[in-house]
Amino acid sequence: MTIVATVQRRTAILIAALTAAAAVFVPLAATTSGRVAHIDPALLGLHGRVKVIVQTTDVPQSEAAVRHAGGAVTQDLSIAGGFAATLPSTAIPSIARTEAVRAISLDGPVHVLGSPDPSKLRSVYQKSVNADRTWSSGYTGSGVTVALVDTGIANVADLAGRVKTVTTDALGFQTAPCMNFSGESNCNDSYGHGTFIAGIIAGSGASSGGAYTGIAPSAKLVSVKIAGADGSADVSKVLAAIQWVVSYKDTYGIKVLNLSLGTDSAQTYQTDPFDYAVERAWQAGIAVVVSAGNLGPNPQTISKPADDPFVITVGAVDDKGTQGVGDDELPNFSSRGPTAADGLTKPDVAAPGAHIASLRAPGSAVDTNFPTYIDANYRRGSGTSMSAGVVSGAAALLLQAHPTWSPDRIKFALMSTARNVASNDANDVGSGEIDVYGALNAPSGLANQGVTPGNGMGSLDLSRGSVQTQLDDPTGTVLSGMQTAQLLTFSNLLYVTTPWTSLTWPVSQFAGSGWYGSGWYGSGWYGSGWYGSGWYGQPGGSGWYGSGWYGSGWYGVWDAS
């Protein structure tokens, strides 16, 4: 895969002159209607059949053009004004000149990767955040569902009865243990990350006699699988997953959404489309919990969409294997605020994220690549994605105790009762380490009052962040954005950033639900900034399609035992 930015040109004749080194999006071919078609330059060097996203103002006309050129339509994307398709690479210029076509983009992957940590410490995160005291009060997450957008969930004893079966076709006849956007034929976790996070949120501890219990052991999970054995996911799958969660939140009782991915974008949240997406989930009544990122220890390293003021952004602390907070330390990997674009104080709270014991996915890529375990059922991992799992579980406990609490109320409760820990700088740990037991009886109040929501009218080209990173190695190697993959290491952490380039919206899943039929489709999301400007990109600008999306992957390091 080549990491590129989008390129625009005004005439189809000049398309062939574009090279893989292009770093700006250039207009392609103005149609007679005045619209401008765009081609992702990542498509220009490809041969054979390619996977693309076609944006269009006339779906039937454009689908007919694709079929006439020997292509096949693979998925409707009407909420984004287009469809997914496979077609011969030689047909791309002619499709781009179809009057209704606005853009043609490559559907590219983002990879995930973990690495070993030789530490022998083991977190006591359940006690560190006083989840055990909350259980003693009768709250274990019963009746609350957490949506986990991740690599799937393995069929293991500690999650038996925790994962809800979902309907996977438009008629409601086919059911499965996950909503599957990954391209794999099953809901298993062939990579190993999703199972680990699921165990932190809702593991029962069945295989350990309760020693390795998740934060909310009676909560239910909805697995939204977006990646397979190689840990890669097209951006289309990530955003379709978020849309599915919002659309079916009432069907499955979803109250919490866990996200452990992000970019290093410095675009203001006020116009950024990715921030706008998580805000829409928040406004739909879902508490969105997001990893702060693993780009620390420098300031202004909060990832997007963790930079959004509405969501609950979680940094990591190391509890050093003790319940008290007095010896807790701030891991170097945990990202720090303020946010790069808006100068907002982030993260909001901190939670244990180092040397966390949780579930293995036997036979997964993580298990195969890092075969050092606690035992047959558990291993350790570190990263802010683990911290996010802790806070998602805590939110489930609060929602059992207070079913009517809004996301703003939950955020306020967690922040107002958090304890000073590891640092006196709010841009390191926010309000401090969460105390879920204390949050049960938090004073009245709501977070986010007076905060201006985003409008999604910005550029997704800018949302993807930088096209180069610097390695934490002796020579300070700089990796350019044109390399196949960008590897960033610090401490014992290793992850990959690669392009996210397109979007898939399975309309049969969403039409007629709240997402399509009301505010999401009918007002701000579709009718104004999202559809009309920033989503597609201004002429001469960059926009979502064809620009590439640089994800910073799944935050985690797989600790050796």
For each residue, the residues with C-beta under 8 A, 3 or more apart:
1: 108 109 484 485 498 499
2: 20 42 45 482 483 484 499
3: 467 481 482 483 484 485 486 497 498 499 548 550
4: 7 20 22 23 40 41 42 481 482 499 548
5: 22 23 24 25 461 464 467 481 542 547 548
6: 24 25 38 40 41 461 537 542 543 545 546 547 548
7: 4 18 22 23 24 25 26 39 41 546
8: 24 25 26 27 28 36 38 540 542
9: 14 15 18 26 27 28 29
10: 14 26 27 28 29 30 36
11: 14 15 28 29
12: 15 28 29 93 96 97
13: 16
14: 9 10 11 17 18
15: 9 11 12 18 28 39 44 93 96
16: 13 44
17: 14
18: 7 9 14 15 22 26 41 44
19: 22 44
20: 2 4 41 44 45 482
21: 482
22: 4 5 7 18 19 26 41
23: 4 5 7 467 481
24: 5 6 7 8 542
25: 5 6 7 8 38 461 537 541 542 543 546 547
26: 7 8 9 10 18 22
27: 8 9 10 30 36 38 539 540
28: 8 9 10 11 12 15 36 37 38 39 96
29: 9 10 11 12 36 37 96 97
30: 10 27 34 35 36 37
31: 34 35 36 37 97 98 99 100 101
32: 99
33: 57 99 100
34: 30 31
35: 30 31 57 99 100 101 102
36: 8 10 27 28 29 30 31 102 539
37: 28 29 30 31 96 97 98 101 102 103 104
38: 6 8 25 27 28 96 102 103 104 105 537 543 545 546
39: 7 15 28 43 44 92 93 96 103 104 546
40: 4 6 43 103 104 105 106 501 502 545 546 547 548
41: 4 6 7 18 20 22 44 546
42: 2 4 45 46 106 108 499 501 546 548
43: 39 40 46 50 52 89 92 104 105 106
44: 15 16 18 19 20 39 41 92
45: 2 20 42
46: 42 43 50 89 106
47: 89
48: 88 89
49: 86 87 88 89
50: 43 46 86 87 88 89 92 106
51: 74 84 85 86 106 107
52: 43 84 85 86 87 92 104 105 106 107 502
53: 77 82 83 84 85 103 104 105 107 236 502 503 504 545
54: 62 66 82 83 84 85 95 101 103 104
55: 80 81 82 101 102 103 104 105 536 545
56: 59 61 62 81 82 83 98 100 101 102
57: 33 35 81 100 102
58: 61 62 99 100
59: 56 62 63 76 78 81 82 83
60: 63 64
61: 56 58 64 65 98 99 100
62: 54 56 58 59 65 66 82 83 95 98 100 101
63: 59 60 66 67 73 83 85
64: 60 61 67 68
65: 61 62 68 69 94 95 98 101
66: 54 62 63 69 71 72 73 85 87 91 95
67: 63 64 70 71 72 73
68: 64 65
69: 65 66 87 88 91 94 95
70: 67 87 88 91
71: 66 67 85 86 87 88 91 95
72: 66 67 85 86 87
73: 63 66 67 76 83 84 85
74: 51 83 84 85 86
75: 83 84 504 505 506
76: 59 73 83 505 506 507 508
77: 53 80 81 82 83 84 503 504 505 506 507
78: 59 81 82 83 505 507 511
79: 243 505 507 510 515 516 520 521 525 526
80: 55 77 503 505 531 535
81: 55 56 57 59 77 78 102 531 536
82: 53 54 55 56 59 62 77 78 102 103
83: 53 54 56 59 62 63 73 74 75 76 77 78
84: 51 52 53 54 73 74 75 77 107 236 502 504
85: 51 52 53 54 63 66 71 72 73 74
86: 49 50 51 52 71 72 74
87: 49 50 52 66 69 70 71 72 91 92 95
88: 48 49 50 69 70 71 91
89: 43 46 47 48 49 50 92
90:
91: 66 69 70 71 87 88 94 95
92: 39 43 44 50 52 87 89 95 96 104
93: 12 15 39 96 97
94: 65 69 91 97 98
95: 54 62 65 66 69 71 87 91 92 98 101 104
96: 12 15 28 29 37 38 39 92 93 101 104
97: 12 29 31 37 93 94 101
98: 31 37 56 61 62 65 94 95 101
99: 31 32 33 35 58 61
100: 31 33 35 56 57 58 61 62
101: 31 35 37 54 55 56 62 65 95 96 97 98 104
102: 35 36 37 38 55 56 57 81 82 536 545
103: 37 38 39 40 53 54 55 82 536 537 543 545 546
104: 37 38 39 40 43 52 53 54 55 92 95 96 101 545 546
105: 38 40 43 52 53 55 501 502 545 546
106: 40 42 43 46 50 51 52 501 502 546
107: 51 52 53 84 234 235 236 501 502 504
108: 1 42 234 235 498 499 500 501 502 548
109: 1 232 233 234 498 499 500
110: 232 233 234 235 261 496 497 498 499 500 549 551 553
111: 230 231 232 485 496 498 553
112: 151 191 193 227 231 232 233 495 496 553 554
113: 231 494 495 496 553 554
114: 193 366 369 370 381 494 495 554 556 557 558
115: 370 489 492 493 494 557 558
116: 370 372 492 557 558 559 560
117: 355 380 382 491 492 557 558 559 560
118: 492 559 560
119: 354 355 559 560
120: 561
121: 318 320 321 354 355
122: 321 355 357 374 380
123: 128 318 319 321 352 354 355 356 357
124: 127 128 319 321 322 323 352
125: 128 129 131 200 215 319 351 352 356 390
126: 129 131 132 213 214 215
127: 124 130 131 132 323
128: 123 124 125 319 322 323 325 328 351 352 433
129: 125 126 215 351 352 390 394 433 434 435 436
130: 127 133 134 435 436 437 438
131: 125 126 127 134 135 215 216 393 394 397 436 437
132: 126 127 135 136
133: 130 136 137 437
134: 130 131 137 139 140 397 436 437 440
135: 131 132 138 139 140 217
136: 132 133
137: 133 134 401 437 440
138: 135
139: 134 135 142 397 398 400 401 440
140: 134 135 216 217 218 219 397 400
141: 144 202 215 216 217 218 219 393 396 397 399 400
142: 139 218 219 400
143: 253 399 400 403
144: 141 216 219 220 253 255 256 396 399 400
145: 164 219 220 221 222 252 253 254 255 256
146: 201 202 216 219 220 221 222 254 255 256 257 258 392 393 395 396
147: 221 222 224 245 249 252 254 256 257 258 286
148: 153 194 197 198 201 221 222 223 224 258
149: 224 226 238 241 242 245 257 258 259
150: 153 189 193 194 197 198 223 224 225 226 227 258 260 554
151: 112 182 189 190 191 192 193 194 195 225 226 227 228 231 554
152: 178 180 182 184 187 188 189 190 191 194 195 223 225 227
153: 148 150 159 163 177 178 187 189 194 195 198 221 223 225
154: 159 188 189 192 195 359 360 361 362 364
155: 159 160 177 188
156: 159 160 195 207 359 360 361 362 377
157: 160 204 206 207 377
158: 162 199 203 204 205 206 207 208 212 214 359 377
159: 153 154 155 156 162 163 195 198 199 202 203 204 221 359
160: 155 156 157 204 206
161: 204
162: 158 159 198 202 203 204 219 220 221
163: 153 159 177 178 198 220 221 222 223
164: 145 220 221 222 252
165: 175 176 177
166: 175 176 177 178 179 222 248 252
167: 172 173 174 175
168: 174 175 176 179 180
169: 172 173 174 508
170: 508 509
171:
172: 167 169
173: 167 169
174: 167 168 169
175: 165 166 167 168
176: 165 166 168 179 180 187
177: 153 155 163 165 166 187 223
178: 152 153 163 166 187 222 223 224 225
179: 166 168 176 222 223 224 225 241 244
180: 152 168 176 184 186 187 225
181: 224 225 226 233 236 237 240 241 244 504
182: 151 152 225 226 227 228 233 237
183: 228 237
184: 152 180 188 190 225 228 229
185:
186: 180
187: 152 153 176 177 178 180 223 225
188: 152 154 155 184 361
189: 150 151 152 153 154 192 193 194 195 225 361 364
190: 151 152 184 228 229 361 363 364 365
191: 112 151 152 194 227 228 229 230 231 361 364 365 366
192: 151 154 189 195 196 360 361 364 365 366 367
193: 112 114 150 151 189 196 197 231 260 366 385 554 556
194: 148 150 151 152 153 189 191 197 198 223 225 361
195: 151 152 153 154 156 159 189 192 198 199 359 360 361 364
196: 192 193 199 200 358 359 360 361 366 379 381 386 556
197: 148 150 193 194 200 201 258 260 358 385 386 388 389
198: 148 150 153 159 162 163 194 195 201 202 203 214 221 223 359
199: 158 159 195 196 202 203 212 214 358 359 378
200: 125 196 197 203 214 215 356 358 386 389 390 393
201: 146 148 197 198 214 215 216 219 221 258 389 392 393 396
202: 141 146 159 162 198 199 214 215 216 217 218 219 220 221 393 396
203: 158 159 162 198 199 200 212 213 214 217 358 359
204: 157 158 159 160 161 162 213 214 217
205: 158 208 209 210 211 212 213 214 217
206: 157 158 160
207: 156 157 158 212 376 377 378
208: 158 205 211 212 213 375 377 378
209: 205
210: 205 213
211: 205 208
212: 158 199 203 205 207 208 357 358 359 377 378
213: 126 203 204 205 208 210 217
214: 126 158 198 199 200 201 202 203 204 205 217 219 358 393
215: 125 126 129 131 141 200 201 202 389 390 392 393 394 396 397 436
216: 131 140 141 144 146 201 202 219 393 394 396 397 400
217: 135 140 141 202 203 204 205 213 214
218: 140 141 142 202 400
219: 140 141 142 144 145 146 162 201 202 214 216 393 396 400
220: 144 145 146 162 163 164 202 253
221: 145 146 147 148 153 159 162 163 164 198 201 202
222: 145 146 147 148 163 164 166 178 179 245 252 254
223: 148 150 152 153 163 177 178 179 187 194 198
224: 147 148 149 150 178 179 181 241 244 245
225: 150 151 152 153 178 179 180 181 182 184 187 189 194
226: 149 150 151 181 182 233 237 238 241
227: 112 150 151 152 182 191 230 231 232 233 237
228: 151 182 183 184 190 191 231 232
229: 184 190 191 364 365
230: 111 191 227 365
231: 111 112 113 151 191 193 227 228 365 553 554
232: 109 110 111 112 227 228 498
233: 109 110 112 181 182 226 227 237 238
234: 107 108 109 110 237 238 500 501 502 504
235: 107 108 110 238 239 500 501 502 503 549 551
236: 53 84 107 181 239 240 502 503 504 505
237: 181 182 183 226 227 233 234 240 241 504
238: 149 226 233 234 235 241 242 261 500 551
239: 235 236 242 243 277 503 504 505
240: 181 236 237 243 244 503 504 505 506
241: 149 179 181 224 226 237 238 244 245
242: 149 238 239 245 246 257 277 278 281
243: 79 239 240 246 247 505 510 515 520
244: 179 181 224 240 241 247 248 506 509 510
245: 147 149 222 224 241 242 248 249 254 257 281 286
246: 242 243 249 280 281 284 286 514 515 520
247: 243 244 509 510 513 514 515 516
248: 166 244 245 251 252 254 509 513
249: 147 245 246 252 253 254 255 284 285 286 514
250: 253 514
251: 248
252: 145 147 164 166 222 248 249
253: 143 144 145 220 249 250
254: 145 146 147 222 245 248 249 257 286
255: 144 145 146 249 285 286 287 395 396 399
256: 144 145 146 147 286 287 288 289 392 395 396 399
257: 146 147 149 242 245 254 281 286 287 288 289 392
258: 146 147 148 149 150 197 201 289 388 389 392
259: 149 262 278 288 289 290 291 305 388
260: 150 193 197 290 291 383 384 385 388 389 554 555 556
261: 110 238 291 303 551 552 553 554 555
262: 259 290 291 293 303 304 305 306 551 552
263: 274 303 304 463 464 465 549 550 551 552
264: 293 295 301 303 304 340 465 466 469 550 552
265: 272 274 304 307 340 341 462 463 464 465
266: 340 341 462 465
267: 271 272 304 341 458 459 462 463
268: 271 272 341 342 458
269: 272 275 304 305 307 308 309 339 341 342 344 454
270: 342 452 454 455 458
271: 267 268 454 455 456 457 458 459 529 534
272: 265 267 268 269 275 276 304 305 454 456 458 462 463
273: 276 277 456 457 458 460 463 530 534 535 544
274: 263 265 277 278 304 305 460 463
275: 269 272 278 279 304 305 307 308 454 456
276: 272 273 279 280 453 454 455 456 525 529 530
277: 239 242 273 274 280 281 305 456
278: 242 259 274 275 281 282 288 290 305 308 310 311
279: 275 276 282 283 308 310 311 453 454
280: 246 276 277 283 284 519 520 525
281: 242 245 246 257 277 278 284 286 288
282: 278 279 286 287 288 310 311 407
283: 279 280 453 519
284: 246 249 280 281 514
285: 249 255 406 407
286: 147 245 246 249 254 255 256 257 281 282 407
287: 255 256 257 282 312 395 399 407 410 411
288: 256 257 259 278 281 282 310 311 312 407
289: 256 257 258 259 311 312 314 388 391 392 395
290: 259 260 262 278 303 305 306 308 311 312 313 314 388
291: 259 260 261 262 294 303 306 313 314 383 384 385 387 388 555
292: 302 303 306 313 314 315 316 334 335 346 347 384 387
293: 262 264 296 301 302 303 306 334 335 384 552 555
294: 291 333 334 335 383 384 490 493 495 552 555
295: 264 298 301 302 303 333 335 488 552
296: 293 301 331 332 333 334 335 336 490
297: 301 330 332 333 334 336
298: 295 301 336
299: 336 337 338 427
300: 336 337 338 339 340
301: 264 293 295 296 297 298 335 336 340
302: 292 293 295 306 307 313 335 336 337 338 339 340 346 347
303: 261 262 263 264 290 291 292 293 295 306 307 335 552
304: 262 263 264 265 267 269 272 274 275 307 308 463 465
305: 259 262 269 272 274 275 277 278 290 308 311
306: 262 290 291 292 293 302 303 311 313 314 335 346 347
307: 265 269 275 302 303 304 313 339 340 341 342 344 346
308: 269 275 278 279 290 304 305 311 313 454
309: 269 342 344 448 451
310: 278 279 282 288 407 448 451 453
311: 278 279 282 288 289 290 305 306 308
312: 287 288 289 290 348 349 391 395 407 410 411 414
313: 290 291 292 302 306 307 308 346 347 348 349 430
314: 289 290 291 292 306 347 348 349 350 351 353 384 387 388 390 391
315: 292 330 334 335 336 347 349 350 351 353 384 387 428 429 430
316: 292 330 331 333 334 350 351 352 353 354 382 383 384 386 387
317: 328 329 330 331 334 350 351 352 353 354 387 421 422 429 433
318: 121 123 328 329 330 331 352 353 354 355
319: 123 124 125 128 322 323 325 327 328 352 354
320: 121 327 328 329
321: 121 122 123 124 355
322: 124 128 319 327
323: 124 127 128 319
324: 327
325: 128 319 328 419 420 421 422 433
326:
327: 319 320 322 324
328: 128 317 318 319 320 325 421 422 433
329: 317 318 320 422
330: 297 315 316 317 318 334 422 423 428 429
331: 296 316 317 318 334 353 354 382 491
332: 296 297 490 491
333: 294 295 296 297 316 382 383 384 490 491 493 557
334: 292 293 294 296 297 315 316 317 330 331 350 353 384 387 428
335: 292 293 294 295 296 301 302 303 306 315 347 384
336: 296 297 298 299 300 301 302 315 425 427 428
337: 299 300 302 344 345 346 347 426 427 428
338: 299 300 302 342 343 344 345 346 427
339: 269 300 302 307 342 343 344 346
340: 264 265 266 300 301 302 307
341: 265 266 267 268 269 307
342: 268 269 270 307 309 338 339
343: 338 339
344: 269 307 309 337 338 339
345: 337 338 426 427 430
346: 292 302 306 307 313 337 338 339 427 430
347: 292 302 306 313 314 315 335 337 350 429 430
348: 312 313 314 411 414 415 430 431
349: 312 313 314 315 391 414 415 418 429 430 431 432 433 434
350: 314 315 316 317 334 347 387 418 421 422 428 429 430 432 433 434
351: 125 128 129 314 315 316 317 387 388 390 391 394 433 434
352: 123 124 125 128 129 316 317 318 319 356 386 387 390 433
353: 314 315 316 317 318 331 334 356 382 383 384 385 386 387 390
354: 119 121 123 316 317 318 319 331 382 386
355: 117 119 121 122 123 318 321 380 382 559
356: 123 125 200 352 353 380 381 382 386 390
357: 122 123 212 374 378 379 380
358: 196 197 199 200 203 212 214 378 379 380 381 386 389
359: 154 156 158 159 195 196 198 199 203 212 377 378 379
360: 154 156 192 195 196 364 366 367 373 376 377 378 379
361: 154 156 188 189 190 191 192 194 195 196 364 366 367
362: 154 156 367
363: 190 367 368
364: 154 189 190 191 192 195 229 360 361 367 368
365: 190 191 192 229 230 231 368 369
366: 114 191 192 193 196 360 361 369 370 379 558
367: 192 360 361 362 363 364 370 371 373 379
368: 363 364 365 371
369: 114 365 366 558
370: 114 115 116 366 367 379 558 560
371: 367 368
372: 116 379 559 560 561
373: 360 367 376 378 379 561
374: 122 357 377 378 379 380 561
375: 208 378
376: 207 360 373
377: 156 157 158 207 208 212 359 360 374
378: 199 207 208 212 357 358 359 360 373 374 375
379: 196 357 358 359 360 366 367 370 372 373 374 558 559 561
380: 117 122 355 356 357 358 374 558 559 560 561
381: 114 196 356 358 386 556 557 558 559
382: 117 316 331 333 353 354 355 356 386 493 556 557 559
383: 260 291 294 316 333 353 386 387 493 554 555 556 557
384: 260 291 292 293 294 314 315 316 333 334 335 353 387 388 555
385: 193 197 260 291 353 388 389 554 555 556
386: 196 197 200 316 352 353 354 356 358 381 382 383 389 390 556
387: 291 292 314 315 316 317 334 350 351 352 353 383 384 390 391
388: 197 258 259 260 289 290 291 314 351 384 385 391 392
389: 197 200 201 215 258 260 358 385 386 392 393
390: 125 129 200 215 314 351 352 353 356 386 387 393 394 434
391: 289 312 314 349 351 387 388 394 395 414 434
392: 146 201 215 256 257 258 289 388 389 395 396
393: 131 141 146 200 201 202 214 215 216 219 389 390 396 397
394: 129 131 215 216 351 390 391 397 398 414 434 436 439
395: 146 255 256 287 289 312 391 392 398 399 410 414
396: 141 144 146 201 202 215 216 219 255 256 392 393 399 400
397: 131 134 139 140 141 215 216 393 394 400 401 436 440
398: 139 394 395 401 402 405 410 413 414 436 439 440
399: 141 143 144 255 256 287 395 396 402 403 405 410
400: 139 140 141 142 143 144 216 218 219 396 397 403
401: 137 139 397 398 440
402: 398 399 405 409 440
403: 143 399 400
404:
405: 398 399 402 409 410 413
406: 285 409 410 446
407: 282 285 286 287 288 310 312 410 411
408: 411 412 446 447 448 449
409: 402 405 406 412 413 445 446 447
410: 287 312 395 398 399 405 406 407 413 414
411: 287 312 348 407 408 414 415 447 448
412: 408 409 415 416 442 445 446 447
413: 398 405 409 410 416 417 439 440 442 445
414: 312 348 349 391 394 395 398 410 411 417 418 431 434 436 439 442
415: 348 349 411 412 418 430 431 447
416: 412 413 431 439 442 443 445
417: 413 414 434 435 438 439 442
418: 349 350 414 415 430 431 432 433 434 435
419: 325 432 433 435
420: 325 424 432
421: 317 325 328 350 429 432 433
422: 317 325 328 329 330 350 428 429 433
423: 330 428 429
424: 420
425: 336 428 429
426: 337 345 429 430 431
427: 299 336 337 338 345 346
428: 315 330 334 336 337 350 422 423 425
429: 315 317 330 347 349 350 421 422 423 425 426 432 433
430: 313 315 345 346 347 348 349 350 415 418 426
431: 348 349 414 415 416 418 426
432: 349 350 418 419 420 421 429
433: 128 129 317 325 328 349 350 351 352 418 419 421 422 429
434: 129 349 350 351 390 391 394 414 417 418 439
435: 129 130 417 418 419 438 439
436: 129 130 131 134 215 394 397 398 414 439 440
437: 130 131 133 134 137 440
438: 130 417 435 441 442
439: 394 398 413 414 416 417 434 435 436 442
440: 134 137 139 397 398 401 402 413 436 437
441: 438
442: 412 413 414 416 417 438 439 445
443: 416
444:
445: 409 412 413 416 442
446: 406 408 409 412 449
447: 408 409 411 412 415
448: 309 310 408 411 451
449: 408 446
450:
451: 309 310 448
452: 270
453: 276 279 283 310
454: 269 270 271 272 275 276 279 308
455: 270 271 276 524 528 529 534
456: 271 272 273 275 276 277 524 525 529 530 534 535
457: 271 273 528 529 530 533 534
458: 267 268 270 271 272 273 462 463 534
459: 267 271 462 463 534 537 538 541 542 543 547
460: 273 274 463 464 534 535 537 542 543 544 545 547 549
461: 5 6 25 464 537 541 542 543 544 547 548
462: 265 266 267 272 458 459 465 542
463: 263 265 267 272 273 274 304 458 459 460 549
464: 5 263 265 460 461 499 500 547 548 549 550
465: 263 264 265 266 304 462 550 552
466: 264 469 481 550
467: 3 5 23 480 481 482 550
468: 478 479 480 481 486
469: 264 466 478 479 486 488 497
470: 476 477 478 479 488
471: 475 476 477 478 479 487 488 489
472: 476 488 489 490 491
473: 476 477 489
474:
475: 471
476: 470 471 472 473
477: 470 471 473
478: 468 469 470 471
479: 468 469 470 471 483 486 487
480: 467 468 483
481: 3 4 5 23 466 467 468 486 550
482: 2 3 4 20 21 467
483: 2 3 479 480 486
484: 1 2 3 498
485: 1 3 111 496 497 498
486: 3 468 469 479 481 483 496 497 498 550
487: 471 479 494 495 496
488: 295 469 470 471 472 493 494 495 497 552
489: 115 471 472 473 493 494
490: 294 296 332 333 472 493
491: 117 331 332 333 472 557
492: 115 116 117 118 557
493: 115 294 333 382 383 488 489 490 557
494: 113 114 115 487 488 489 557
495: 112 113 114 294 487 488 552 553 554 555 556
496: 110 111 112 113 485 486 487 553
497: 3 110 469 485 486 488 550 551 552 553
498: 1 3 108 109 110 111 232 484 485 486 550 551
499: 1 2 3 4 42 108 109 110 464 548 549 550
500: 108 109 110 234 235 238 464 548 549 550 551
501: 40 42 105 106 107 108 234 235 545 546 547 548 549
502: 40 52 53 84 105 106 107 108 234 235 236 545 546
503: 53 77 80 235 236 239 240 544 545
504: 53 75 77 84 107 181 234 236 237 239 240
505: 75 76 77 78 79 80 236 239 240 243 510
506: 75 76 77 240 244 509 510
507: 76 77 78 79 510 511 516
508: 76 169 170 511
509: 170 244 247 248 506
510: 79 243 244 247 505 506 507 513 515 516
511: 78 507 508 516 517
512: 516 517
513: 247 248 510 516 517
514: 246 247 249 250 284 517 518 519 520
515: 79 243 246 247 510 518 520 521
516: 79 247 507 510 511 512 513 520 521
517: 511 512 513 514 521 522
518: 514 515 521 522 523
519: 280 283 514 522 523 524 525
520: 79 243 246 280 514 515 516 523 525 526
521: 79 515 516 517 518 525 526 527
522: 517 518 519 526 527
523: 518 519 520 526 527 528
524: 455 456 519 527 528 529 530
525: 79 276 280 456 519 520 521 530 531
526: 79 520 521 522 523 530 531
527: 521 522 523 524 531 532
528: 455 457 523 524 531 532 533
529: 271 276 455 456 457 524 532 533 534 535
530: 273 276 456 457 524 525 526 534 535
531: 80 81 525 526 527 528 535 536
532: 527 528 529 535 536
533: 457 528 529 536 538
534: 271 273 455 456 457 458 459 460 529 530 537 538 543 544
535: 80 273 456 460 529 530 531 532 543 544
536: 55 81 102 103 531 532 533 543 544 545
537: 6 25 38 103 459 460 461 534 541 542 543 544 545 547
538: 459 533 534 541 543
539: 27 36
540: 8 27
541: 25 459 461 537 538
542: 5 6 8 24 25 459 460 461 462 537 547
543: 6 25 38 103 459 460 461 534 535 536 537 538 546 547
544: 273 460 461 503 534 535 536 537 547
545: 6 38 40 53 55 102 103 104 105 460 501 502 503 536 537
546: 6 7 25 38 39 40 41 42 103 104 105 106 501 502 543
547: 5 6 25 40 459 460 461 464 501 537 542 543 544
548: 3 4 5 6 40 42 108 461 464 499 500 501
549: 110 235 263 460 463 464 499 500 501
550: 3 263 264 464 465 466 467 481 486 497 498 499 500
551: 110 235 238 261 262 263 497 498 500
552: 261 262 263 264 293 294 295 303 465 488 495 497 555
553: 110 111 112 113 231 261 495 496 497
554: 112 113 114 150 151 193 231 260 261 383 385 495
555: 260 261 291 293 294 383 384 385 495 552
556: 114 193 196 260 381 382 383 385 386 495
557: 114 115 116 117 333 381 382 383 491 492 493 494
558: 114 115 116 117 366 369 370 379 380 381
559: 116 117 118 119 355 372 379 380 381 382
560: 116 117 118 119 370 372 380
561: 120 372 373 374 379 380
